[in-house]
Amino acid sequence: MIAIRRQSLDVPTIDESRKLRRVVLTGAPGSGKTTIVRELARRLGDCVVIVPEAATQYYTGLGLRWDQLTIEQRRDAQRAIYRLQVNQEKHIDESHPDRMILLDRGTIDGSAYWPDGPDAYWLDLGTTPAEQLRRYDRVIVLETVAHIGLYDGDESNHIRFEDASGAVEAGKTLERLWTGHPDVHIVEAKPILEDKIQAVLRLLDRA
């Protein structure tokens, strides 16, 4: 099942005549997000180009996880991740003007990890959620398999720190943060990854 949620009050609007260009795939740990993005790139080939997850790149380079940092280091990390995300999006947008861009997370995600809360995050960066939501044409939020008892913690991703309950809560936070987008879709957790991939392909009109 794919649940589609829309918010109509005081949110940015989508130009229906605009080509579907920037699509965010986001979700809590254990949602299959990165695996699905890579599989979509393999299947769709030159039709799409990927923006890899900035947080994974940053923490891999740092050699530490978010929960191992001090409060001020977490702030520094989220600022750096935001800059990397924006720079990657700009570079890929300019170098591949005719392709659909699939993003492994978007700028909104960083606000979920700001120690002082989302409002303080946007104030620190000098931007607003509405401005950031306008960067993207469609948002697909993938539910974590922690909902169905299949979460494996950090076994499949070394930078994860959430347990199963934490992964579920992280997913709820992301859904709430992205709710303001006028074209956001929730893909529920599924025991078979291929079913989830097909659900995403339908949302890309590529099934």
Secondary structure, 3 states (H helix, E strand, C coil): CEEEECCCCCCCCCCCCCCCCEEEEEECCCCCHHHHHHHHHHHHHHHEEEECCHHHHHHHHHCCCHHHCCHHHHHHHHHHHHHHHHHHHHHHHHHCCCCEEEEECCHHHHHHHCCCCHHHHHHHHCCCHHHHHCCCCEEEEECCHHHHCCCCCCCCCCCCCCCHHHHHHHHHHHHHHHCCCCCEEEECCCCCHHHHHHHHHHHCCCC
